[in-house]
């Protein structure tokens, strides 16, 4: 009997047939009542959340939330959707696929026994000759790993969606916190919610800008036009920094072994600065300088001004510069960072069911534009849509962007002031003579009488006093160097916005219900300036950006649905987690590892003197550290004087002698304390 004639397990896809691909029923479960088990689990988890809400929230909040009604149903539906539709189906698929793999493997083994014309010794010989890459279970293992990897990814994405929905239900509103949370919240440059112009009651527009700095990118990004010399020097700089870090770590270990005081944060920085001259110097013209100890100066001379492309007329495969460029191109240093970011955002959008019909990847400009729909006319687009612009900025680009921003702000001021002057002239011409129309007319009418009274008392007249306030915005503070180099333009923008309001009110006051040609022309011009100004203000001020990656997201979503908002929140968090290291405070991170935090002489308590007869026996460093934490809590420190009115030991006195610091122990005691904390 040939192996192809043996019966095989059916490869069927069906949601209900037992052991079919994608089924929620499995023969491996041996007739268990699966639905009853799922209902029991969902009921228990829902009740836990509801009981937790009823215990934590005030009574008046519970009455408004209607906990036993709508929230319990929503929680039950979310649990049911995430558990039943994702976890259960993928687990059943994984079980059945593994059973089929094992069944096929058994079929192959039975085929070997049935093939009588093939001696067993030859089969064993083929097994031995095949090596590690043949006749093994590697493919089966890869399939199992892939299945459980996809399962974990789907479950994690489902948990993120559940968390987002739960937070939205509890807050009963949509805000900036729904997008970026945790260690990446600082990266938000601008987030603005506003009503849609076409459908202000039902649809909202959201602008979100995230700036990831160069120092926080996991994979560095370079511009396409950057020279090979710059790439080589950047690699050399990182190599020098790694060597300096290794020297400093060795120095810190030696001081701890000798029982000396640890280096402070400033001492570590100074030590690193002093180590720089051991690896490089400023003698760029000397071929024997330290900066050329790793790569000779002749190499740098060859690759000077060598960019991404070489002129075909001068290209020679045997030249030194061409081969150096080939090494850089093979390592893909120039394109690696930006390509990684693009692959990350597009793959996350695909797996998050956030499809897009339009993508424009400007590779050499380090910019990519992704839109959900190709059309750009908002009148033809649905109410749920998004647009993503991912762009890398260096310092030179930001300088030019800031110059253009300055010019645009000045241009708005000029145009608004021109319309202001036209309206002022028409307003003055429309005044009726010999009649008080406003405060200026009233002041001019009584001006002479006021002057006579002021001259008698020797007081200055109002017209002779310098006016610093223009009655539109408050007086602007004198700029310092900080404001000159980081312009916010808040004062100028407020002034323009106030002038818009004043001009519109002035036209209503002048014309009332009449609409002559002058009013219509000015209102059209005012509406145009307002529309363009608010579009400009909606953009990002480049003075607030730092060199790095800018993720600019424009979202339009229905207020009561928020489907795109919730899905984009998961996309952004996953993207930032994949490309950004996040903000790390080096001083804060090193503080938790210092040996000084586990010293015995830092213990402060209001208890009895440890030198008395009934002193407590010595304890391990871990237990001593835990006792220290428990005894130094604010509650215990405040309550202790009330319980013991006359303490014998002085509180708050720390022995700062070097001998006491040296007795803190070696790294072994610190490691023991850390291990004890990990066990707790």
C-alpha positions as CSV (number, residue, x, y, z in Angstrom):
1,X,0.0,0.0,0.0
2,X,1.5,3.3,-1.0
3,X,1.5,6.2,1.5
4,X,-0.7,8.3,-0.7
5,X,-3.5,5.7,-0.3
6,X,-3.6,6.0,3.5
7,X,-6.6,7.9,4.9
8,X,-5.8,11.5,6.0
9,X,-7.6,13.8,8.5
10,X,-10.0,16.2,6.7
11,X,-8.7,19.7,6.2
12,X,-12.1,21.5,6.7
13,X,-12.8,25.1,7.7
14,X,-16.0,25.5,9.7
15,X,-17.1,27.4,12.8
16,X,-19.1,24.6,14.3
17,X,-17.8,21.2,13.0
18,X,-15.7,19.5,15.7
19,X,-11.9,19.8,15.0
20,X,-12.4,21.9,11.8
21,X,-10.0,24.8,11.3
22,X,-11.5,27.9,13.0
23,X,-14.1,25.8,14.9
24,X,-15.1,26.6,18.5
25,X,-15.7,22.8,19.1
26,X,-12.9,20.3,19.4
27,X,-12.8,16.6,19.6
28,X,-9.8,16.9,21.9
29,X,-12.0,18.4,24.6
30,X,-13.9,15.0,25.0
31,X,-17.5,16.3,25.0
32,X,-17.0,19.0,27.6
33,X,-19.9,21.5,27.9
34,X,-17.8,24.4,26.6
35,X,-20.6,27.0,26.5
36,X,-21.5,26.4,30.1
37,X,-17.8,26.8,31.1
38,X,-17.6,30.1,29.2
39,X,-20.8,31.5,30.6
40,X,-19.6,30.6,34.1
41,X,-16.2,32.4,33.6
42,X,-17.8,35.5,32.0
43,X,-20.4,35.8,34.8
44,X,-17.7,35.5,37.4
45,X,-15.4,38.1,35.8
46,X,-18.3,40.5,35.2
47,X,-19.5,40.3,38.8
48,X,-15.9,40.9,40.0
49,X,-15.7,44.2,38.0
50,X,-19.2,45.3,39.0
51,X,-18.5,44.6,42.7
52,X,-15.2,46.5,42.5
53,X,-17.0,49.5,41.0
54,X,-19.8,49.4,43.6
55,X,-17.1,49.3,46.4
56,X,-14.9,52.1,45.0
57,X,-17.3,54.6,43.5
58,X,-19.5,57.0,45.6
59,X,-23.2,56.4,45.8
60,X,-24.2,59.4,43.7
61,X,-21.8,58.4,41.0
62,X,-23.3,54.8,41.0
63,X,-26.8,56.2,40.6
64,X,-25.7,58.1,37.5
65,X,-23.7,55.2,36.0
66,X,-26.5,52.7,36.5
67,X,-24.0,50.0,37.4
68,X,-26.3,47.0,37.5
69,X,-27.8,47.9,34.1
70,X,-25.9,49.3,31.2
71,X,-22.3,48.9,32.5
72,X,-22.8,45.2,33.5
73,X,-24.2,44.4,30.0
74,X,-21.3,46.2,28.3
75,X,-18.7,44.5,30.5
76,X,-20.3,41.1,29.8
77,X,-20.3,41.8,26.0
78,X,-16.7,43.0,26.0
79,X,-15.5,39.9,28.0
80,X,-17.6,37.6,25.9
81,X,-16.3,39.2,22.6
82,X,-12.6,39.1,23.7
83,X,-12.7,35.7,25.3
84,X,-15.1,33.8,23.2
85,X,-14.2,35.1,19.8
86,X,-10.4,35.4,20.1
87,X,-9.0,33.2,22.9
88,X,-11.3,30.2,22.6
89,X,-11.3,30.0,18.8
90,X,-7.5,30.4,18.4
91,X,-6.9,27.9,21.3
92,X,-9.2,25.3,19.6
93,X,-7.4,25.9,16.3
94,X,-4.0,25.5,17.9
95,X,-5.1,22.2,19.6
96,X,-6.6,20.8,16.4
97,X,-3.7,21.8,14.2
98,X,-1.3,20.2,16.7
99,X,-3.4,17.0,16.8
100,X,-3.4,16.9,12.9
101,X,0.4,17.4,12.8
102,X,0.9,14.5,15.3
103,X,-1.6,12.4,13.3
104,X,0.3,13.0,10.1
105,X,3.5,12.1,11.8
106,X,2.0,8.8,13.0
107,X,0.8,8.1,9.5
108,X,4.3,8.6,8.2
109,X,5.7,6.2,10.8
110,X,3.1,3.6,9.9
111,X,4.0,4.0,6.2
112,X,7.6,3.2,7.1
113,X,6.5,-0.1,8.7
114,X,4.2,-1.0,5.8
115,X,6.9,-0.4,3.2
116,X,8.4,-3.9,3.6
117,X,10.7,-3.5,0.6
118,X,12.6,-0.8,2.5
119,X,14.8,-2.4,5.2
120,X,14.7,-0.6,8.6
121,X,18.5,-0.3,8.6
122,X,18.5,1.9,5.4
123,X,15.9,4.2,7.0
124,X,18.0,4.6,10.1
125,X,21.1,5.2,7.9
126,X,19.2,8.0,6.0
127,X,18.2,9.5,9.3
128,X,21.8,9.6,10.4
129,X,23.1,10.9,7.1
130,X,20.4,13.6,6.8
131,X,21.8,15.7,9.7
132,X,20.0,18.2,11.8
133,X,18.2,19.9,9.0
134,X,16.4,16.8,7.7
135,X,14.2,14.0,9.1
136,X,13.4,16.1,12.2
137,X,10.4,17.8,13.8
138,X,11.6,21.3,13.1
139,X,8.7,22.3,10.8
140,X,6.2,21.0,13.3
141,X,7.9,23.1,16.1
142,X,7.9,26.2,13.9
143,X,4.2,25.8,13.2
144,X,3.4,25.5,16.9
145,X,5.6,28.5,17.7
146,X,3.9,30.6,14.9
147,X,0.4,29.5,16.1
148,X,1.1,30.5,19.7
149,X,2.9,33.7,18.6
150,X,-0.2,34.8,16.6
151,X,-2.4,33.7,19.5
152,X,-0.5,35.9,21.9
153,X,-0.5,38.9,19.6
154,X,-4.3,38.6,19.1
155,X,-4.9,38.3,22.8
156,X,-2.7,41.3,23.6
157,X,-4.5,43.4,21.0
158,X,-7.8,42.3,22.3
159,X,-6.7,43.2,25.9
160,X,-5.6,46.7,24.7
161,X,-9.0,47.2,23.0
162,X,-10.8,46.1,26.2
163,X,-8.7,48.5,28.3
164,X,-9.5,51.4,25.9
165,X,-13.2,50.7,25.9
166,X,-13.3,50.3,29.7
167,X,-11.5,53.6,30.2
168,X,-13.8,55.3,27.8
169,X,-16.9,53.9,29.7
170,X,-15.5,55.0,33.1
171,X,-14.5,58.5,31.9
172,X,-17.7,59.0,29.9
173,X,-15.7,61.3,27.6
174,X,-12.9,61.4,25.1
175,X,-9.7,63.3,25.8
176,X,-6.0,63.2,25.1
177,X,-5.3,60.5,27.6
178,X,-7.2,58.0,25.4
179,X,-4.3,58.1,22.9
180,X,-0.8,57.9,24.4
181,X,-0.4,56.6,27.9
182,X,2.4,55.6,30.3
183,X,6.0,56.2,29.4
184,X,5.3,57.9,26.1
185,X,2.9,60.6,27.2
186,X,5.6,63.2,27.3
187,X,6.1,62.9,23.5
188,X,2.8,64.6,22.6
189,X,3.5,68.0,21.1
190,X,-0.1,68.9,20.3
191,X,-3.5,67.3,20.7
192,X,-6.6,69.2,19.8
193,X,-10.3,68.2,19.7
194,X,-12.7,70.4,17.7
195,X,-16.1,70.1,16.1
196,X,-16.2,69.2,12.4
197,X,-17.1,72.2,10.2
198,X,-19.7,70.3,8.2
199,X,-21.2,68.3,11.0
200,X,-20.3,70.1,14.3
201,X,-22.9,68.3,16.5
202,X,-22.2,64.7,15.5
203,X,-18.6,64.6,14.2
204,X,-15.3,65.7,15.8
205,X,-11.9,66.3,14.3
206,X,-8.7,65.4,16.2
207,X,-5.2,66.6,15.6
208,X,-2.4,64.7,17.3
209,X,1.3,65.3,16.9
210,X,4.0,63.2,18.5
211,X,7.7,64.0,18.5
212,X,10.2,61.2,19.0
213,X,13.7,62.6,19.6
214,X,16.8,61.3,18.0
215,X,18.2,60.1,21.3
216,X,15.1,58.1,22.0
217,X,14.9,56.2,18.6
218,X,15.7,52.5,18.9
219,X,17.1,52.5,15.4
220,X,18.8,55.9,14.4
221,X,17.5,57.7,11.3
222,X,19.7,59.5,8.8
223,X,18.8,61.6,5.8
224,X,19.4,60.1,2.4
225,X,21.8,62.9,1.5
226,X,24.1,62.4,4.5
227,X,27.7,61.7,3.6
228,X,29.5,58.5,4.1
229,X,32.1,60.4,6.2
230,X,29.3,61.5,8.6
231,X,28.1,57.8,8.9
232,X,31.6,56.6,9.7
233,X,32.2,59.3,12.3
234,X,28.9,58.6,13.9
235,X,29.8,54.9,14.2
236,X,33.2,55.9,15.7
237,X,31.5,58.2,18.2
238,X,29.2,55.4,19.4
239,X,32.2,53.1,19.6
240,X,34.1,55.6,21.8
241,X,31.0,56.1,24.0
242,X,30.8,52.3,24.5
243,X,34.4,52.1,25.5
244,X,34.1,55.0,28.0
245,X,31.0,53.4,29.5
246,X,32.9,50.1,30.0
247,X,35.8,52.0,31.7
248,X,33.4,53.8,34.1
249,X,31.6,50.6,35.0
250,X,34.9,49.0,35.8
251,X,35.9,52.0,37.9
252,X,32.6,51.8,39.8
253,X,33.1,48.1,40.5
254,X,36.6,48.7,41.8
255,X,35.4,51.4,44.2
256,X,32.7,49.1,45.6
257,X,35.2,46.3,46.0
258,X,37.5,48.6,47.9
259,X,34.7,49.7,50.2
260,X,34.8,53.3,49.0
261,X,31.9,55.7,48.5
262,X,30.1,55.4,45.3
263,X,30.4,58.0,42.5
264,X,27.7,60.6,42.4
265,X,25.9,61.5,39.2
266,X,28.1,64.6,38.6
267,X,31.3,62.6,39.4
268,X,30.3,60.0,36.8
269,X,29.8,62.8,34.2
270,X,33.1,64.3,35.0
271,X,34.8,60.9,34.8
272,X,33.3,60.3,31.3
273,X,34.4,63.8,30.2
274,X,38.0,63.1,31.4
275,X,38.1,59.8,29.5
276,X,37.3,61.4,26.1
277,X,40.8,62.6,25.4
278,X,42.1,59.0,25.8
279,X,40.3,58.0,22.6
280,X,40.2,61.2,20.4
281,X,41.4,64.8,20.1
282,X,40.9,67.9,18.1
283,X,43.9,67.6,15.8
284,X,42.1,66.9,12.6
285,X,45.2,67.8,10.5
286,X,47.6,65.5,12.2
287,X,47.6,62.0,10.6
288,X,49.0,60.5,13.9
289,X,46.4,62.0,16.2
290,X,44.3,59.7,18.4
291,X,41.2,60.3,16.3
292,X,42.8,58.3,13.5
293,X,43.8,55.4,15.8
294,X,40.9,53.2,14.6
295,X,40.5,54.5,11.0
296,X,43.4,56.2,9.2
297,X,43.1,59.8,8.0
298,X,43.7,58.6,4.4
299,X,40.4,56.7,4.5
300,X,38.6,59.9,5.5
301,X,40.3,61.8,2.7
302,X,39.0,59.3,0.2
303,X,35.4,59.4,1.4
304,X,35.2,63.2,1.8
305,X,31.9,64.6,0.4
306,X,30.9,61.1,-0.7
307,X,27.1,60.9,-0.6
308,X,24.4,58.3,-1.5
309,X,25.2,58.4,-5.3
310,X,28.4,58.3,-7.2
311,X,28.6,59.9,-10.7
312,X,28.6,56.9,-13.2
313,X,31.4,58.6,-15.2
314,X,33.8,58.3,-12.2
315,X,32.5,55.0,-10.8
316,X,35.2,52.3,-10.4
317,X,34.5,49.1,-8.5
318,X,38.2,48.8,-7.5
319,X,38.5,52.2,-5.9
320,X,38.7,52.5,-2.1
321,X,35.8,55.0,-1.8
322,X,33.5,52.7,-3.8
323,X,34.3,49.7,-1.6
324,X,33.8,51.7,1.6
325,X,30.5,53.0,0.3
326,X,29.6,49.4,-0.6
327,X,30.3,48.3,3.0
328,X,28.0,51.1,4.3
329,X,25.3,50.1,1.8
330,X,25.4,46.4,2.7
331,X,25.0,47.3,6.4
332,X,22.1,49.5,5.3
333,X,23.0,52.1,7.9
334,X,21.6,55.0,5.9
335,X,18.1,53.6,5.3
336,X,17.7,51.2,8.3
337,X,16.0,53.5,10.8
338,X,13.4,55.1,8.5
339,X,12.5,51.8,6.8
340,X,12.0,50.2,10.2
341,X,9.6,53.0,11.2
342,X,7.6,52.6,8.0
343,X,7.4,48.8,8.3
344,X,6.3,49.2,11.9
345,X,3.4,51.7,11.2
346,X,2.2,49.9,8.1
347,X,2.2,46.4,9.7
348,X,0.4,47.7,12.8
349,X,-2.3,49.3,10.7
350,X,-2.8,46.0,8.8
351,X,-3.0,43.9,11.9
352,X,-5.3,46.4,13.6
353,X,-7.8,46.3,10.8
354,X,-7.0,50.0,10.0
355,X,-6.7,49.7,6.2
356,X,-5.5,52.5,3.9
357,X,-6.1,53.2,0.2
358,X,-3.4,55.7,-0.3
359,X,0.3,55.7,0.7
360,X,3.0,58.0,-0.6
361,X,6.5,57.1,0.6
362,X,8.9,59.9,-0.1
363,X,12.0,57.8,0.8
364,X,14.7,60.3,-0.1
365,X,12.9,63.1,1.7
366,X,12.3,60.8,4.8
367,X,8.5,61.4,4.7
368,X,5.5,59.1,4.3
369,X,1.9,60.0,3.9
370,X,-0.9,57.5,4.7
371,X,-4.6,58.1,4.1
372,X,-7.5,55.8,4.7
373,X,-9.2,57.1,1.5
374,X,-7.6,58.4,-1.7
375,X,-10.0,61.3,-2.1
376,X,-9.2,64.5,-0.3
377,X,-12.5,66.3,-0.7
378,X,-14.1,66.3,2.8
379,X,-17.6,66.6,1.2
380,X,-17.2,63.1,-0.4
381,X,-15.5,61.4,2.6
382,X,-17.2,59.3,5.3
383,X,-17.3,60.5,8.9
384,X,-14.8,57.9,10.1
385,X,-11.4,58.4,8.5
386,X,-7.8,59.2,9.4
387,X,-4.6,60.5,7.9
388,X,-1.0,59.9,9.1
389,X,2.1,61.9,8.1
390,X,5.4,60.5,9.4
391,X,8.4,62.7,8.8
392,X,12.0,63.0,10.0
393,X,13.4,66.4,10.8
394,X,17.0,67.4,11.4
395,X,18.2,70.7,12.9
396,X,18.7,72.4,9.5
397,X,15.2,71.6,8.4
398,X,13.7,72.9,11.6
399,X,15.6,76.2,11.2
400,X,14.0,76.7,7.8
401,X,10.6,75.6,9.1
402,X,10.8,78.2,11.8
403,X,11.8,80.9,9.3
404,X,8.7,80.1,7.2
405,X,6.5,80.1,10.4
406,X,7.8,83.6,11.3
407,X,6.9,84.9,7.9
408,X,3.5,83.4,7.9
409,X,2.6,84.9,11.3
410,X,3.8,88.3,10.1
411,X,1.7,87.9,6.9
412,X,-1.4,87.2,9.0
413,X,-0.8,90.3,11.1
414,X,-0.4,92.4,8.0
415,X,-3.6,91.2,6.3
416,X,-5.7,91.5,9.5
417,X,-4.3,95.0,10.2
418,X,-5.2,96.0,6.6
419,X,-8.8,94.9,7.0
420,X,-8.9,96.5,10.4
421,X,-7.8,99.9,8.9
422,X,-10.4,99.7,6.1
423,X,-13.2,98.9,8.6
424,X,-12.0,101.8,10.9
425,X,-12.1,104.3,8.0
426,X,-15.6,103.2,7.0
427,X,-16.8,103.3,10.6
428,X,-15.5,106.8,11.1
429,X,-17.1,107.9,7.9
430,X,-20.4,106.4,8.9
431,X,-20.7,108.4,12.1
432,X,-23.3,111.1,12.2
433,X,-21.9,114.5,12.9
434,X,-22.9,116.4,16.0
435,X,-24.0,113.2,17.7
436,X,-22.4,110.9,20.3
437,X,-21.9,107.5,18.6
438,X,-19.3,105.9,20.9
439,X,-17.0,106.6,23.8
440,X,-14.5,108.5,21.6
441,X,-17.1,111.0,20.5
442,X,-18.1,111.5,24.1
443,X,-14.5,112.0,25.2
444,X,-13.9,114.6,22.4
445,X,-17.1,116.5,23.4
446,X,-16.0,117.0,27.0
447,X,-12.2,117.2,26.3
448,X,-11.9,121.0,26.7
449,X,-13.7,121.1,30.1
450,X,-11.4,118.2,31.4
451,X,-8.3,120.1,30.2
452,X,-9.2,123.2,32.2
453,X,-9.7,121.2,35.4
454,X,-6.4,119.3,34.9
455,X,-4.5,122.6,34.2
456,X,-5.7,124.1,37.5
457,X,-4.5,121.1,39.5
458,X,-1.3,120.7,37.5
459,X,-2.1,117.2,36.4
460,X,-1.2,115.9,33.0
461,X,-3.9,115.7,30.3
462,X,-5.1,112.3,29.1
463,X,-4.0,113.0,25.5
464,X,-0.4,113.7,26.7
465,X,0.0,110.4,28.6
466,X,1.7,107.6,26.8
467,X,-0.6,104.6,26.1
468,X,1.0,101.2,26.5
469,X,-2.3,99.2,26.4
470,X,-4.1,98.9,23.1
471,X,-7.3,97.7,24.7
472,X,-7.2,94.5,22.6
473,X,-4.7,92.4,24.5
474,X,-2.7,92.9,27.7
475,X,0.8,94.5,27.6
476,X,3.4,92.2,26.2
477,X,6.3,91.2,28.5
478,X,9.8,92.1,27.3
479,X,11.4,89.2,25.6
480,X,14.5,87.4,26.9
481,X,16.9,85.2,25.1
482,X,14.6,82.2,25.8
483,X,11.6,83.8,24.1
484,X,13.7,85.0,21.2
485,X,15.0,81.6,20.4
486,X,11.8,79.7,21.2
487,X,8.9,81.8,20.0
488,X,5.5,80.7,20.9
489,X,3.6,83.6,19.3
490,X,0.8,83.3,21.9
491,X,0.6,87.1,22.3
492,X,0.4,87.7,18.5
493,X,-2.2,84.9,18.0
494,X,-4.4,86.2,20.8
495,X,-4.3,89.6,19.3
496,X,-5.3,88.4,15.9
497,X,-8.2,86.3,17.4
498,X,-9.5,89.3,19.4
499,X,-9.4,91.5,16.3
500,X,-11.5,89.0,14.5
501,X,-14.2,89.2,17.2
502,X,-14.0,93.0,17.4
503,X,-14.3,93.5,13.6
504,X,-17.3,91.2,13.3
505,X,-19.1,93.0,16.2
506,X,-18.2,96.3,14.7
507,X,-19.8,95.4,11.3
508,X,-23.0,94.3,13.1
509,X,-23.1,97.6,15.0
510,X,-22.5,99.6,11.8
511,X,-24.9,98.0,9.4
512,X,-27.4,96.1,11.6
513,X,-29.8,94.2,9.3
514,X,-28.5,96.0,6.1
515,X,-26.2,94.2,3.7
516,X,-24.6,96.7,1.4
517,X,-21.8,95.7,-1.0
518,X,-19.1,97.0,1.5
519,X,-20.3,94.8,4.3
520,X,-20.5,91.7,2.1
521,X,-17.0,92.2,0.7
522,X,-15.5,92.8,4.2
523,X,-17.4,89.8,5.7
524,X,-16.1,87.5,2.9
525,X,-12.6,88.7,3.5
526,X,-13.0,88.3,7.3
527,X,-14.3,84.8,6.9
528,X,-11.5,83.8,4.6
529,X,-8.9,85.2,7.0
530,X,-10.5,83.4,9.9
531,X,-10.7,80.1,8.1
532,X,-7.0,80.3,7.0
533,X,-5.9,81.5,10.4
534,X,-7.5,78.7,12.3
535,X,-6.1,76.2,9.8
536,X,-2.7,77.7,10.4
537,X,-3.1,77.7,14.2
538,X,-4.2,74.0,14.0
539,X,-0.7,73.2,12.6
540,X,2.4,72.6,14.7
541,X,4.7,75.4,15.8
542,X,8.2,74.2,14.7
543,X,9.7,76.1,17.6
544,X,8.2,73.3,19.8
545,X,9.9,70.5,17.8
546,X,13.3,68.9,18.4
547,X,15.2,67.0,15.7
548,X,13.7,63.5,15.4
549,X,10.7,61.7,14.1
550,X,7.3,63.6,13.9
551,X,4.1,61.6,13.7
552,X,1.2,63.8,12.7
553,X,-2.2,62.2,12.8
554,X,-5.5,63.8,11.7
555,X,-8.6,61.8,12.7
556,X,-12.3,62.4,12.0
557,X,-14.7,60.3,14.0
558,X,-18.3,60.2,15.0
559,X,-18.7,61.4,18.6
560,X,-21.0,58.6,19.8
561,X,-19.1,55.9,17.9
562,X,-15.4,56.8,18.2
563,X,-14.4,53.7,16.2
564,X,-11.4,55.3,14.5
565,X,-10.3,57.1,17.8
566,X,-10.2,53.8,19.8
567,X,-8.4,51.9,17.1
568,X,-5.9,54.6,16.5
569,X,-5.1,54.7,20.2
570,X,-3.9,51.1,20.1
571,X,-2.0,51.7,16.9
572,X,-0.1,54.7,18.4
573,X,0.8,52.9,21.6
574,X,2.1,49.9,19.7
575,X,4.1,52.0,17.3
576,X,5.7,54.1,20.0
577,X,6.6,50.9,21.9
578,X,8.3,49.5,18.7
579,X,10.4,52.5,17.6
580,X,11.0,54.6,20.8
581,X,13.0,53.7,23.9
582,X,11.0,56.2,25.8
583,X,12.2,58.8,28.3
584,X,14.7,57.5,30.9
585,X,16.0,59.5,33.8
586,X,19.6,58.3,34.3
587,X,19.8,59.8,37.8
588,X,16.6,58.2,38.9
589,X,17.5,54.8,37.4
590,X,20.9,54.8,39.1
591,X,19.4,55.9,42.4
592,X,17.5,52.6,42.8
593,X,20.7,50.6,42.4
594,X,22.8,52.6,44.9
595,X,24.3,50.7,47.8
596,X,23.5,53.7,50.0
597,X,19.8,52.8,50.0
598,X,20.5,49.6,51.9
599,X,22.9,51.0,54.6
600,X,22.1,50.1,58.1
601,X,23.2,53.5,59.5
602,X,20.4,55.2,57.6
603,X,17.7,53.5,59.7
604,X,15.5,56.0,61.6
605,X,13.1,54.8,64.3
606,X,11.5,55.9,67.5
607,X,12.0,52.5,69.1
608,X,14.4,51.5,71.9
609,X,18.1,51.8,71.8
610,X,19.6,48.9,69.8
611,X,22.5,48.7,72.5
612,X,20.1,47.6,75.2
613,X,19.8,44.1,76.6
614,X,16.7,43.2,74.6
615,X,18.1,44.4,71.3
616,X,16.7,42.6,68.2
617,X,19.0,39.9,66.7
618,X,20.8,40.5,63.5
619,X,18.7,40.0,60.4
620,X,19.5,39.5,56.7
621,X,20.0,42.6,54.5
622,X,16.8,41.9,52.7
623,X,14.7,41.8,55.9
624,X,16.5,44.8,57.3
625,X,15.6,46.7,54.1
626,X,12.0,45.7,54.3
627,X,11.8,46.7,58.0
628,X,13.4,50.0,57.0
629,X,10.6,50.6,54.4
630,X,7.8,49.7,56.8
631,X,9.2,51.8,59.7
632,X,9.9,54.9,57.5
633,X,6.5,55.2,56.0
634,X,4.8,58.6,56.6
635,X,2.0,57.1,58.6
636,X,4.2,55.3,61.0
637,X,6.5,58.3,61.5
638,X,3.6,60.5,62.3
639,X,1.9,58.1,64.6
640,X,5.0,57.1,66.5
641,X,5.4,60.2,68.7
642,X,1.8,59.8,69.9
643,X,2.3,56.2,70.9
644,X,5.7,56.8,72.5
645,X,5.9,60.3,74.0
646,X,9.5,59.9,75.4
647,X,11.7,58.1,72.9
648,X,15.1,57.2,74.0
649,X,16.8,57.1,70.6
650,X,17.2,60.3,68.5
651,X,15.2,60.2,65.3
652,X,16.6,61.6,62.0
653,X,20.3,61.4,62.9
654,X,22.4,59.7,60.3
655,X,26.0,58.8,60.9
656,X,28.0,60.2,58.0
657,X,31.4,58.9,59.0
658,X,33.5,57.1,56.4
659,X,33.8,54.1,58.6
660,X,30.1,53.7,58.8
661,X,29.8,53.9,55.1
662,X,32.5,51.4,54.6
663,X,30.7,48.9,56.8
664,X,27.9,48.9,54.3
665,X,29.2,45.6,52.8
666,X,30.3,44.6,49.4
667,X,28.3,44.0,46.3
668,X,27.4,40.6,47.7
669,X,25.2,42.2,50.4
670,X,23.6,44.5,47.9
671,X,22.8,41.6,45.6
672,X,21.4,39.7,48.6
673,X,19.1,42.6,49.4
674,X,18.0,42.8,45.8
675,X,17.3,39.1,45.6
676,X,15.3,39.3,48.8
677,X,13.2,42.1,47.4
678,X,12.6,40.2,44.2
679,X,11.4,37.2,46.2
680,X,9.0,39.4,48.1
